[in-house]
């Protein structure tokens, strides 16, 4: 094979550098509670960033860990809150799901005052 006849030694990249080359980045605005929404889940970013647009760095194959970047600050890991919202356009209700120990979810239904087509 061609690479075996080459006298130069192979350089291997650090796995962290290689992994970072395939990370994705999306922008999110931090809400008034210091959280962002990502993939229908809430992540705590911090009150310092309320109203700011932050960069969310993630591996699309594993979104269990998000890194937040904002100019002038060190990158940090966002903490998942365990809350997320799923909205149903037909009934105009929002459900808030809370993850409980054991992986089960409790549901709270929040009705909206506006009805569809009104």
DAFENTA-V847937 format. One line per field, one symbol per residue. burial: b if it has 9 or more other C-alpha atoms within 8 Angstrom, else e. A space follows every 10 residues. Layout:
burial: ???
This chain:
burial: eeeeeeeeee eeeeeeebee eebeeeebbb beebbbbeee bbbbbeeebb eebbbbbbbe eeeebbbbbb eeeeeeebeb ebbbbeeeee ebbbbbbbbe eeeeeeeeee eeeeeeee
